[in-house]
Protein backbone atom coordinates (compact mmCIF):
# COMPACT_ATOMS: atom_id res chain seq x y z
CA UNK A 1 0.00 0.00 0.00
CA UNK A 2 2.93 2.33 0.58
CA UNK A 3 3.79 2.49 -3.10
CA UNK A 4 0.16 3.32 -3.94
CA UNK A 5 0.13 6.21 -1.46
CA UNK A 6 3.46 7.51 -2.80
CA UNK A 7 2.21 7.49 -6.37
CA UNK A 8 -0.98 9.33 -5.42
CA UNK A 9 1.02 11.82 -3.36
CA UNK A 10 3.34 12.59 -6.25
CA UNK A 11 0.36 13.11 -8.52
CA UNK A 12 -1.24 15.48 -6.02
CA UNK A 13 1.97 17.41 -5.51
CA UNK A 14 2.45 18.07 -9.22
CA UNK A 15 -1.22 18.91 -9.77
CA UNK A 16 -1.51 21.43 -6.94
CA UNK A 17 1.81 23.08 -7.73
CA UNK A 18 1.12 23.33 -11.45
CA UNK A 19 -2.44 24.59 -11.09
CA UNK A 20 -1.44 27.15 -8.47
CA UNK A 21 1.20 28.56 -10.80
CA UNK A 22 -1.19 28.59 -13.73
CA UNK A 23 -3.61 30.57 -11.58
CA UNK A 24 -0.86 33.09 -10.72
CA UNK A 25 -1.13 32.42 -6.99
CA UNK A 26 1.52 32.21 -4.31
CA UNK A 27 1.26 29.46 -1.72
CA UNK A 28 -0.06 32.02 0.77
CA UNK A 29 -2.54 33.36 -1.77
CA UNK A 30 -3.91 29.90 -2.47
CA UNK A 31 -4.15 29.14 1.24
CA UNK A 32 -6.02 32.39 1.89
CA UNK A 33 -8.51 31.90 -0.95
CA UNK A 34 -9.15 28.24 -0.11
CA UNK A 35 -9.42 28.84 3.63
CA UNK A 36 -6.69 26.36 4.51
CA UNK A 37 -3.31 26.74 6.20
CA UNK A 38 -0.19 27.54 4.22
CA UNK A 39 1.39 24.56 5.96
CA UNK A 40 -1.11 22.29 4.26
CA UNK A 41 -0.26 23.77 0.85
CA UNK A 42 3.44 23.29 1.49
CA UNK A 43 2.94 19.72 2.63
CA UNK A 44 0.85 18.92 -0.45
CA UNK A 45 3.31 20.46 -2.90
CA UNK A 46 6.29 18.76 -1.26
CA UNK A 47 4.52 15.39 -1.00
CA UNK A 48 4.65 15.33 2.79
CA UNK A 49 1.05 14.24 3.32
CA UNK A 50 -0.44 10.80 2.75
CA UNK A 51 -4.04 11.47 3.77
CA UNK A 52 -5.38 14.70 2.25
CA UNK A 53 -8.66 15.88 3.72
CA UNK A 54 -11.50 15.63 1.14
CA UNK A 55 -13.09 18.88 2.38
CA UNK A 56 -9.81 20.75 1.96
CA UNK A 57 -9.40 19.19 -1.48
CA UNK A 58 -12.79 20.54 -2.51
CA UNK A 59 -11.81 24.02 -1.35
CA UNK A 60 -8.67 23.83 -3.46
CA UNK A 61 -10.76 22.75 -6.45
CA UNK A 62 -13.06 25.75 -6.03
CA UNK A 63 -10.06 28.08 -6.20
CA UNK A 64 -7.95 26.36 -8.84
CA UNK A 65 -10.72 25.84 -11.38
CA UNK A 66 -12.82 23.19 -13.04
CA UNK A 67 -10.34 21.68 -15.48
CA UNK A 68 -8.42 19.84 -12.78
CA UNK A 69 -11.37 18.53 -10.82
CA UNK A 70 -11.22 15.14 -12.52
CA UNK A 71 -7.64 14.87 -11.34
CA UNK A 72 -8.48 15.85 -7.79
CA UNK A 73 -11.49 13.51 -7.68
CA UNK A 74 -9.32 10.71 -9.02
CA UNK A 75 -6.79 11.32 -6.29
CA UNK A 76 -9.36 11.29 -3.49
CA UNK A 77 -10.66 7.97 -4.82
CA UNK A 78 -7.15 6.50 -4.76
CA UNK A 79 -6.90 7.29 -1.08
CA UNK A 80 -10.45 6.13 -0.34
CA UNK A 81 -9.75 2.87 -2.08
CA UNK A 82 -6.83 2.04 0.18
CA UNK A 83 -7.56 3.97 3.36
CA UNK A 84 -9.05 1.04 5.29
CA UNK A 85 -6.23 -1.31 4.45
CA UNK A 86 -3.57 1.34 5.05
CA UNK A 87 -5.09 2.38 8.36
CA UNK A 88 -5.27 -1.24 9.44
CA UNK A 89 -1.62 -1.79 8.54
CA UNK A 90 -0.52 1.34 10.40
CA UNK A 91 -2.60 0.45 13.45
CA UNK A 92 -1.38 -3.12 13.51
CA UNK A 93 2.24 -1.91 13.63
CA UNK A 94 1.56 0.21 16.72
CA UNK A 95 -0.94 -2.12 18.44
CA UNK A 96 -1.04 -5.76 17.26
CA UNK A 97 -4.14 -6.38 19.37
CA UNK A 98 -6.30 -3.73 17.70
CA UNK A 99 -9.26 -4.30 15.41
CA UNK A 100 -8.60 -5.71 11.95
CA UNK A 101 -10.12 -4.24 8.81
CA UNK A 102 -11.56 -5.61 5.58
CA UNK A 103 -11.79 -4.10 2.11
CA UNK A 104 -13.61 -5.70 -0.82
CA UNK A 105 -13.50 -4.36 -4.36
CA UNK A 106 -16.17 -5.18 -6.95
CA UNK A 107 -15.80 -2.07 -9.15
CA UNK A 108 -13.22 -3.51 -11.47
CA UNK A 109 -11.59 -6.88 -10.79
CA UNK A 110 -12.81 -8.69 -7.70
CA UNK A 111 -10.27 -8.26 -4.90
CA UNK A 112 -10.13 -8.64 -1.13
CA UNK A 113 -7.75 -7.15 1.43
CA UNK A 114 -7.63 -8.06 5.10
CA UNK A 115 -5.31 -6.07 7.37
CA UNK A 116 -3.81 -4.50 4.26
CA UNK A 117 -2.84 -7.88 2.82
CA UNK A 118 -4.47 -9.37 -0.32
CA UNK A 119 -6.64 -12.39 0.41
CA UNK A 120 -6.62 -15.02 -2.36
CA UNK A 121 -10.11 -16.24 -3.22
CA UNK A 122 -10.51 -18.69 -6.08
CA UNK A 123 -12.93 -21.04 -7.78
CA UNK A 124 -16.55 -21.23 -6.72
CA UNK A 125 -15.79 -19.36 -3.51
CA UNK A 126 -14.74 -16.37 -5.61
CA UNK A 127 -17.98 -16.46 -7.55
CA UNK A 128 -19.97 -16.80 -4.34
CA UNK A 129 -18.17 -13.80 -2.85
CA UNK A 130 -18.98 -11.74 -5.93
CA UNK A 131 -22.70 -12.51 -5.65
CA UNK A 132 -22.80 -11.86 -1.91
CA UNK A 133 -20.88 -8.59 -2.26
CA UNK A 134 -23.33 -7.34 -4.88
CA UNK A 135 -26.06 -8.05 -2.31
CA UNK A 136 -24.09 -6.69 0.67
CA UNK A 137 -26.09 -6.61 3.92
CA UNK A 138 -29.02 -8.40 2.28
CA UNK A 139 -29.99 -12.03 2.81
CA UNK A 140 -29.32 -14.17 -0.26
CA UNK A 141 -31.21 -17.45 -0.52
CA UNK A 142 -29.24 -20.62 -1.04
CA UNK A 143 -31.07 -21.34 -4.32
CA UNK A 144 -29.92 -17.97 -5.69
CA UNK A 145 -26.34 -18.98 -4.98
CA UNK A 146 -26.85 -22.40 -6.56
CA UNK A 147 -28.17 -20.73 -9.73
CA UNK A 148 -25.24 -18.28 -9.80
CA UNK A 149 -22.62 -20.97 -9.24
CA UNK A 150 -23.89 -23.51 -11.78
CA UNK A 151 -26.31 -21.58 -14.00
CA UNK A 152 -28.85 -24.04 -15.41
CA UNK A 153 -26.96 -27.23 -14.62
CA UNK A 154 -26.41 -27.56 -10.84
CA UNK A 155 -25.04 -30.88 -9.54
CA UNK A 156 -27.18 -33.01 -7.21
CA UNK A 157 -24.90 -31.96 -4.34
CA UNK A 158 -25.27 -28.26 -5.16
CA UNK A 159 -26.94 -27.28 -1.91
CA UNK A 160 -24.39 -29.02 0.28
CA UNK A 161 -21.55 -27.59 -1.82
CA UNK A 162 -22.89 -24.08 -1.25
CA UNK A 163 -22.67 -24.73 2.47
CA UNK A 164 -19.09 -25.99 2.10
CA UNK A 165 -18.00 -23.01 0.01
CA UNK A 166 -19.68 -20.61 2.42
CA UNK A 167 -17.84 -22.15 5.37
CA UNK A 168 -14.50 -21.76 3.62
CA UNK A 169 -15.30 -18.21 2.59
CA UNK A 170 -16.40 -17.42 6.12
CA UNK A 171 -12.97 -18.46 7.42
CA UNK A 172 -11.15 -16.50 4.72
CA UNK A 173 -12.99 -13.29 5.64
CA UNK A 174 -12.78 -13.75 9.41
CA UNK A 175 -11.45 -10.68 11.21
CA UNK A 176 -9.43 -10.83 14.39
CA UNK A 177 -10.64 -8.42 17.07
CA UNK A 178 -9.27 -7.52 20.49
CA UNK A 179 -7.29 -10.00 22.58
CA UNK A 180 -9.43 -12.71 24.13
CA UNK A 181 -12.38 -11.66 21.99
CA UNK A 182 -14.04 -13.89 19.36
CA UNK A 183 -13.33 -13.36 15.69
CA UNK A 184 -15.71 -11.31 13.62
CA UNK A 185 -17.28 -13.23 10.74
CA UNK A 186 -18.71 -10.89 8.06
CA UNK A 187 -20.39 -13.84 6.33
CA UNK A 188 -23.36 -15.07 8.34
CA UNK A 189 -25.98 -17.75 7.82
CA UNK A 190 -29.57 -18.12 8.93
CA UNK A 191 -31.55 -21.13 7.76
CA UNK A 192 -31.18 -21.31 3.99
CA UNK A 193 -29.95 -17.72 3.61
CA UNK A 194 -26.51 -16.12 3.64
CA UNK A 195 -25.57 -12.50 4.23
CA UNK A 196 -22.29 -10.62 3.85
CA UNK A 197 -22.36 -7.93 6.54
CA UNK A 198 -20.14 -5.01 5.52
CA UNK A 199 -19.71 -1.46 6.71
CA UNK A 200 -19.75 1.43 4.25
CA UNK A 201 -15.93 1.59 4.43
CA UNK A 202 -15.47 -2.10 3.66
CA UNK A 203 -16.90 -2.32 0.13
CA UNK A 204 -16.23 0.05 -2.75
CA UNK A 205 -19.79 -0.28 -4.02
CA UNK A 206 -21.11 1.00 -0.69
CA UNK A 207 -18.65 3.90 -0.84
CA UNK A 208 -19.98 4.72 -4.31
CA UNK A 209 -23.54 4.75 -3.00
CA UNK A 210 -22.49 6.95 -0.10
CA UNK A 211 -20.71 9.47 -2.32
CA UNK A 212 -23.64 9.60 -4.76
CA UNK A 213 -26.10 10.20 -1.93
CA UNK A 214 -23.88 12.99 -0.60
CA UNK A 215 -23.75 14.58 -4.06
CA UNK A 216 -27.52 14.57 -4.29
CA UNK A 217 -27.86 16.02 -0.80
CA UNK A 218 -25.43 18.83 -1.67
CA UNK A 219 -27.34 19.52 -4.88
CA UNK A 220 -30.66 19.63 -3.04
CA UNK A 221 -29.13 22.08 -0.57
CA UNK A 222 -28.05 24.36 -3.41
CA UNK A 223 -24.30 23.64 -3.04
CA UNK A 224 -23.65 22.87 -6.69
CA UNK A 225 -19.87 23.18 -6.40
CA UNK A 226 -19.60 20.47 -3.76
CA UNK A 227 -22.18 18.35 -5.57
CA UNK A 228 -20.14 18.44 -8.77
CA UNK A 229 -16.94 17.38 -7.00
CA UNK A 230 -18.77 14.48 -5.40
CA UNK A 231 -20.40 13.47 -8.67
CA UNK A 232 -16.98 13.44 -10.35
CA UNK A 233 -15.64 11.29 -7.55
CA UNK A 234 -18.51 8.84 -8.08
CA UNK A 235 -17.92 8.83 -11.84
CA UNK A 236 -14.25 8.05 -11.34
CA UNK A 237 -15.01 5.30 -8.84
CA UNK A 238 -17.34 3.57 -11.27
CA UNK A 239 -15.20 4.00 -14.37
CA UNK A 240 -14.22 0.30 -14.61
CA UNK A 241 -16.65 -2.46 -15.48
CA UNK A 242 -17.77 -4.18 -12.27
CA UNK A 243 -16.36 -7.66 -11.62
CA UNK A 244 -14.67 -7.53 -15.01
CA UNK A 245 -12.69 -10.68 -14.25
CA UNK A 246 -15.69 -12.78 -13.16
CA UNK A 247 -16.72 -14.07 -16.56
CA UNK A 248 -19.73 -16.10 -15.45
CA UNK A 249 -21.51 -12.96 -14.18
CA UNK A 250 -20.87 -10.90 -17.29
CA UNK A 251 -24.04 -9.64 -19.01
CA UNK A 252 -26.24 -10.87 -16.17
CA UNK A 253 -29.01 -8.99 -14.43
CA UNK A 254 -26.86 -8.86 -11.29
CA UNK A 255 -24.46 -6.41 -12.89
CA UNK A 256 -26.85 -4.36 -15.02
CA UNK A 257 -27.82 -2.01 -12.20
CA UNK A 258 -24.28 -0.65 -11.76
CA UNK A 259 -23.81 0.71 -15.31
CA UNK A 260 -27.36 2.09 -15.20
CA UNK A 261 -26.52 3.81 -11.95
CA UNK A 262 -23.37 5.27 -13.46
CA UNK A 263 -25.34 6.64 -16.39
CA UNK A 264 -27.68 8.36 -13.95
CA UNK A 265 -24.73 9.82 -12.05
CA UNK A 266 -23.23 11.22 -15.27
CA UNK A 267 -26.48 12.86 -16.39
CA UNK A 268 -27.18 14.30 -12.93
CA UNK A 269 -23.65 15.68 -12.91
CA UNK A 270 -24.16 17.20 -16.37
CA UNK A 271 -27.38 18.87 -15.30
CA UNK A 272 -25.69 20.29 -12.19
CA UNK A 273 -22.83 21.60 -14.34
CA UNK A 274 -25.27 23.17 -16.79
CA UNK A 275 -26.92 25.07 -13.95
CA UNK A 276 -23.59 26.86 -13.37
CA UNK A 277 -22.42 27.09 -16.97
CA UNK A 278 -19.67 24.49 -16.46
CA UNK A 279 -20.42 22.65 -19.68
CA UNK A 280 -16.84 21.62 -20.40
CA UNK A 281 -16.61 19.65 -17.16
CA UNK A 282 -19.33 17.19 -18.11
CA UNK A 283 -18.66 17.01 -21.85
CA UNK A 284 -16.03 14.20 -21.83
CA UNK A 285 -18.12 12.01 -19.50
CA UNK A 286 -21.22 12.49 -21.65
CA UNK A 287 -19.34 11.61 -24.82
CA UNK A 288 -18.18 8.33 -23.29
CA UNK A 289 -21.68 7.56 -22.04
CA UNK A 290 -23.47 8.10 -25.36
CA UNK A 291 -20.82 6.11 -27.20
CA UNK A 292 -21.73 3.15 -24.98
CA UNK A 293 -25.47 3.84 -24.97
CA UNK A 294 -26.39 5.90 -28.06
CA UNK A 295 -30.16 5.60 -27.51
CA UNK A 296 -30.06 7.01 -23.98
CA UNK A 297 -32.22 10.07 -24.63
CA UNK A 298 -31.44 11.79 -21.35
CA UNK A 299 -27.70 11.44 -21.91
CA UNK A 300 -28.01 12.66 -25.50
CA UNK A 301 -30.04 15.67 -24.33
CA UNK A 302 -27.38 16.54 -21.77
CA UNK A 303 -24.68 16.17 -24.42
CA UNK A 304 -26.56 18.49 -26.76
CA UNK A 305 -26.73 21.15 -24.06
CA UNK A 306 -23.07 20.70 -23.15
CA UNK A 307 -22.03 21.05 -26.80
CA UNK A 308 -24.12 24.17 -27.26
CA UNK A 309 -22.84 25.53 -23.97
CA UNK A 310 -19.21 25.40 -25.14
CA UNK A 311 -20.12 27.08 -28.43
CA UNK A 312 -20.77 24.05 -30.64
CA UNK A 313 -24.40 24.83 -31.38
CA UNK A 314 -24.30 23.34 -34.89
CA UNK A 315 -22.96 20.06 -33.50
CA UNK A 316 -25.70 20.07 -30.88
CA UNK A 317 -28.44 20.58 -33.49
CA UNK A 318 -26.97 17.90 -35.75
CA UNK A 319 -26.87 15.49 -32.83
CA UNK A 320 -30.58 16.02 -32.19
CA UNK A 321 -31.46 15.15 -35.79
CA UNK A 322 -29.14 12.13 -35.76
CA UNK A 323 -30.65 10.77 -32.55
CA UNK A 324 -34.18 11.43 -33.81
CA UNK A 325 -33.40 9.42 -36.93
CA UNK A 326 -31.87 6.52 -34.96
CA UNK A 327 -34.83 6.37 -32.58
CA UNK A 328 -37.19 6.17 -35.53
CA UNK A 329 -35.14 3.55 -37.40
CA UNK A 330 -34.28 1.29 -34.46
CA UNK A 331 -37.21 1.69 -32.09
CA UNK A 332 -39.93 3.28 -34.18
CA UNK A 333 -40.45 6.12 -31.68
CA UNK A 334 -40.22 9.89 -31.66
CA UNK A 335 -37.87 11.86 -29.40
CA UNK A 336 -39.11 12.23 -25.83
CA UNK A 337 -39.36 15.37 -23.75
CA UNK A 338 -35.70 15.27 -22.65
CA UNK A 339 -34.53 15.65 -26.24
CA UNK A 340 -37.23 18.04 -27.43
CA UNK A 341 -36.80 20.33 -24.40
CA UNK A 342 -33.04 20.44 -24.88
CA UNK A 343 -33.48 21.16 -28.58
CA UNK A 344 -35.85 24.00 -27.80
CA UNK A 345 -33.47 25.52 -25.23
CA UNK A 346 -30.64 25.45 -27.75
CA UNK A 347 -32.67 27.01 -30.56
CA UNK A 348 -33.99 29.78 -28.30
CA UNK A 349 -30.61 30.43 -26.64
CA UNK A 350 -31.96 29.67 -23.18
CA UNK A 351 -28.80 28.10 -21.72
CA UNK A 352 -26.90 29.49 -18.74
CA UNK A 353 -23.86 31.38 -20.12
CA UNK A 354 -20.62 29.42 -20.03
CA UNK A 355 -18.81 30.33 -16.81
CA UNK A 356 -15.33 30.34 -18.40
CA UNK A 357 -13.33 28.43 -21.01
CA UNK A 358 -12.38 25.03 -19.65
CA UNK A 359 -9.10 23.61 -20.90
CA UNK A 360 -8.56 19.85 -20.85
CA UNK A 361 -6.12 18.90 -18.09
CA UNK A 362 -3.68 17.30 -20.54
CA UNK A 363 -3.06 20.66 -22.23
CA UNK A 364 -2.08 22.43 -19.02
CA UNK A 365 1.48 22.67 -17.80
CA UNK A 366 2.39 20.75 -14.64
N, C-alpha and C positions, 0 to 999 in steps of 0.2 A: 504494500500500500504506500510505502514511502516514496517510491518512484512515481506513482500516480499523483501524489500531492505535489512533488517537486515539479512535474511537468505542468500541472495546472497553475502552480505559483509563478512559474516562468512566463506562462501565457498571460496571466493577469498583470504581471509587472510590465511587460512590453506594451500591453493594451492601454493601461492607465497612463503610462509615461508618454506614449505616442499621442493618445487622444488629448491629453492635457496640453501638450506642446502645440498640436494642431489648433486647439481652442485659444492659444495665446495666453494661457494662465500659468502663473507661478504655482508652486506647491501650496503656498499660503493662500493664494487666491482661490484655488480649487477647494481647499479645506473650508474656507469661509463661505463660499457659495453652496457647498454641499452640506454644511452644518456638521462637519466631522473634524477631528483633530488633525493637525499637521503631522503628528506622529504616525497616525494611521496611514496617511498618504505616503510618507517616507517608507514605512514598513512595506506597503504594497509595492512601491516602485523598486525597492531593493530586495524584494522576495524574502522578506523576513516574517511573513505571516502565512500560516497553513490553514487557517479557518476564518476566512473573511465573513463578516456579518452580512446576511442578505439585505437587511434594511439599509445599511450603509452603502452597499453595492447599488441599491436602487437610487439612492440620493446622488451617487456619482453619475449614474446613467442620466438622471434628469439634467445634470449640468453639462455633461460631455456630449450629449446629443444622441439622436435615434439610430444613427448608422451602426454604432457599436453595440447596440443592445442585444443582438443575437450572440455576440461574443461574450458579453457579461452573463447572459442567461445560461449559455453553454458552460461557463466556468462554474456558476453556482450549482448546476446539475452535477458536474464532476465531483464536487465536494459532497453534495447530498448523497450521491451514489455510494460513496465510500465512508461516510462519516460514522456510521454505526460500527463498521468493522475496525476503522482506525481508532475510534474511541475505546472500543473493547480491547484492542491491542495495547494502547497506552495505559489503560486502567490495569490490565493484567500484569504489566511490568511493575507497577507501583504497589499493587495489592492482589496477589494471586488468588485470594479468596473472594474477590468481588464478583458481581453478577456477570454472566457471559451474555453475548449478544449474537443475534442471527440476522442475516441479510439474504433475501431471495430476490433474484432478478428474473423477470419474465418478459420484459421489454427488450427484445433482442434475444440472444442465446440464453437458454435456461442455465442459471448458475446459482450456487449456494455458497455463502461464507458463514463460518461459525468461529467466533473469536478472531476474526480477521484472517482465517485460514480457509482456502477453498475446500469444500466438502465434495468428494466424488460421488455422484449418483448416476447409476447406469441401468440399462435394461428397462424392464417393466416398472421398476421403482421410479425411474426418471419420468416416465410417462404418467404414472400415478401422481407424482409430485406436481407436474405441470397442471393436471386437471384440478387438483385440490387448491393450488395457488390461484388459479383463475376464479375459484369459488371461495376465496379466503374468508374465514369466519362464518361460513354458511355450511350447513350439514349437506353432505353429498351421499346419496343412497348407494349402497353396494352395487346395485344393478347398473347404475350410471357408470361406475368405475369398470365393471365388467365390459360394458359396451365400448368404453373408450380404449380399454386395453386390448380387446380382441375383435373390435368392430362387429361384423355379422357372424363370426365363426368362433364363439367362445368354447373352450374345452369343457368337458364334463366337470372338471375340478376347478372351474373358474372362480367360484365363490370362495372356496378354501384358499386358493392362490392369492386372491385379493387380501385375505386376512394375513397371509404370510408376508406378502409384500409390504403391507401396512405396518406390520410389526418391525420389519427391518428398517423401513423408512422412519418409523418412530424413534428407533435407537440412533439412527444417523443424525436426526435433528435435535436430539436431547440436549438441553442446556444445563450446565452445571451452575448451581446457585451458591449461596453462602455455605461456609463450612457446616457440616452436620445437618444440612438441609437437603431434602429430596431434590432430585433433578426436575427440571421443568420439561414437559413433553408437549411441544406445540401441536402435535398430531394426536387427536383424541378420538375415541370411539364410543358410540352409544347405540346398542342394538345393532341394526344393519346399516347405520350411518357413520360417516367419518367426517371430521372437521379439522381444518388446519387453522389454528388460532394464532393470528399474527397482529402485532401492533402496527400503527401507521408508519413507523420507522423501520419496519422489518421486511417490507415488500415494496418494490418500486412502483407497482401498479396502484397501491394504496397512497403512495406519495403523490403520484400523478393526480389521483382523484382529489387529494387534499389541496394541491396547488390550483387545480381548476376551480374548485369551490371557492378558494380564497380570491381568485381572479374575478369570479362572478360577484362575490360580495363587495369587492372594491369597486367594480363597475356600478353596482346598484347604489353604492354610497356616493357616486359621482367622482371617485378618484380614478380617472381614466389612465393617468400615468402609471400608477401602481398596477392597475389591472393589466395594462399592456405588457409590463415586464413579467408579470406572473403568467400571462397567456404564452409569451415567448418561451418561458421556462418549460411550460407544459408541452409546447410544440417540440422543443428540443428533446425532452424526455421521451417522447413517443415517436421519435424520428425513425427508429428501426422496427422492422416487422416483428411482432411479438412471437416468442418461441420459434424463431426462424430455423432452429436446428432440430426441432421436434417434428419430423416429417409426417407422422401419422395424424397430427392435429391440423395440418395445413388445409386451408379451404373448408374448415368445419365451422359449424354455427358457434362453437365455443369461442373462436377467435374473431368472429365478424364484428362484435360489438366494439372492440378496441379501435380498429380503423375508422369505424363510424363515429366514435367519440372524438377521434383526432380531427376528423373533418369538421365536426361541430366546433371544436376549439379554434380551428383556423378561421372559420367564418365569423365566429364571435369576436375574435381578435381583429379581423379585418373591419368589422363594423365599428368596433371601439376606435381603431385608428382613423377611420373615416370621419368620426365625430370630432376629431382634433385636426384633421387635415394631414395626417401622417401616412399618406397613401403608399409611399415608397417602402415603409416598414413591412407592410403585409404583402406587397406585390410578389416577392419571390416564393413565399409560402403558398399563395393562391395559385401561382403558375404550376407548382409541383402537384397541388391537389387536383386541379382540373385535368392535368395530364393523366393522372391515375383514374379519375372519375369524370370524364368529359360531359356526362349527362346530369351532373349535380347542378341543378338550376341555381340553388342558393350560392354555391361557390362561384359559378359563372357570373352571377349578378354582382357579387363582391369584386370579382376580377375586373369586370367592366368599369365599375366605379373607381377602382384603384388605377386603372389605366388612364381613364379620363382625368383623374385627380393629379396625375403627374404629367399631364399635357398631351397624352396620346388619345385624343378624343376619336379620331378616325379609326384607330385600332379597336377602341371600345365599341363603336357602332358596328364595325365589321364583325366583331365577335358576337354581338347580339344576333345578327342575321345568320351567321354560321350555326349558332346553337339552335336557333329557330328551325333551320333547315334540318339539322340532325334529329331534333325531337320529332319532327314530322315524318322523316324517313324511317327512323328506327322504332319509334313508339307510337306514331300516329296521333300525337297530341300537339296542342298549341303551347306556347310559352306561358308559364304561370305568373302569378303576381310579382314574385321576386324579380324575374327578368323584366317584365313590362314596367314595373315601377323604377327599376334602375335605368332602363332605357329612357323613360320620361325625364328623370332627373338629369341625365346627361344632355339630352336635347334641349332642355330648358335652363341649363346652366345653374342647377340648384345645389351643387355640391359645395361643401365647406372648402374655402380656399386652402391650397396647399400651404402648410405651415412654413416649410423651407425646403430647399433642394436636399435630397438625401442621397449621399454618395455610397455606393457599395463598399463594404469594409475592405475588400481586397485592393481597392484603388487608393487607400489612404496610407500614408507613410507611418511606419511603426516607430 
